Amino acid sequence: MSAAVDPAHALPMGAEAFGFLFPVFVIGMLALAVPITAVMMAPEPDEPLLGVSVAPA
């Protein structure tokens, strides 16, 4: 396979894909990181909450 570049041909019009898709990728990763971190840091159901003490009855 071979290819030849014609320098006289005009550049294609349109937006560069990387300039649009990279910020979308970063925002998507941050949007996923927040809930995943919240779930991982949530206390177990049998653990008492910090700073809350239950007085014996």
N, C-alpha and C positions, 0 to 999 in steps of 0.2 A: 504494500500500500504506500502510496506517496501523495503528497499534497503540495500545492504551489500557492503562495500568497501573492495576490495582485495588489501592489501598493497603490495603484490608481483607484481602487474601489473605495467607496465612501464607508465610513464606520456606521454600523447599524444604530438606529435611533432607539431610545428607550432607557429605562432606568436600569442601573446595575443591580443585579439580584443580591449580591452580598450586602450592599448598603441598606437594603430593606430587610433581608432575612436575618441578619446577625442580631439587630436589636430585638426582633421578635423572639429569637431563640433565647436571648438573655432574659427578657421579661418572662418568658415561659418557664425558664429554669428557676427564677426567683419565685414565681407563683406556685411552683411545685415544692420548693424547699421550705416555705413557711408552714404549710399544713403537715408535711412529713415531720419536720422538727417538732411541731406542737404535739403530734401523736406520740413521738418517741419520748418526749419529756413529760408526758402526762403521768400522774401517779397511778399506781396499781389500785384496783378497787378496794383491796383490803388494807392499804396503807392509810394512816391518818394524814390529814392535811397539815402542812407546816404551820406552826403558830396556833393551832387549835387544840386545846386540851379538853378532854371530857372528864368531868368530876365523877368519881365513883358514887353510885347511888346508895 
